[in-house]
Amino acid sequence: MYLITVFGNLLIILAISSDPHLHTPMYFFLSNLSLIDVCFTSTTVPKMLVNIQTQTKVIAYDSCITQMYFYILFAVLDNFILTMMAYDRFVAIRHPLHYTVIMNPQLCGLLIPVSWIMIVSLFYCTSLGVYFSSAATHCSHSSATASVMYTGVTPMLNPFIYSLRNKDIKGALKRFLGR
């Protein structure tokens, strides 16, 4: 699943960056979502695979804090990118004649760093406060299953959802792989 996630998302990034017809706000945000999905799954899945292989559940405190930092960072970035994609589609539907004026490259380029500043300052600080102040909780089997579904399955399905139903992405992938 991890290899499919990384490979599928990287293919979307390469297809979008190599096809000039896809240099629009919608695909700009989609390529950023794919990059964040790769980073998001890469924060937890490799350690999980090592733990499964070695049959150990130990993680150093420093490694745990680092992993939590990046996990929360990329989870929140994922949400912000999805919000930007929803706004992009709203503008395209609500104001189709003004779409290119409203969603200009400068605004799109500004929205990405704003989302980083808002996962770092808004969510990350409050999450760390809650994490450090709460007592250790018992992790049930169902919550572990839900965590695997969220961190592994969802980012793996995003390339299929966004590419198999999109003729522009399918065409760009065919041209990219046909080189």
Secondary structure by P-SEA (a helix, b strand, c coil): caaaaaaaaaaaaaaaaaccccccaaaaaaaaaaaaaaaaaaacaaaaaaaaaaccccccaaaaaaaaaaaaaaaaaaaaaaaaaaaaaaaaaaccccccccccaaaaaaaaaaaaaaaccccaaaaaaaaaaccbbbbcaaaaaaaaaaacccccaaaaaaccccaaaaaaaaaaaac
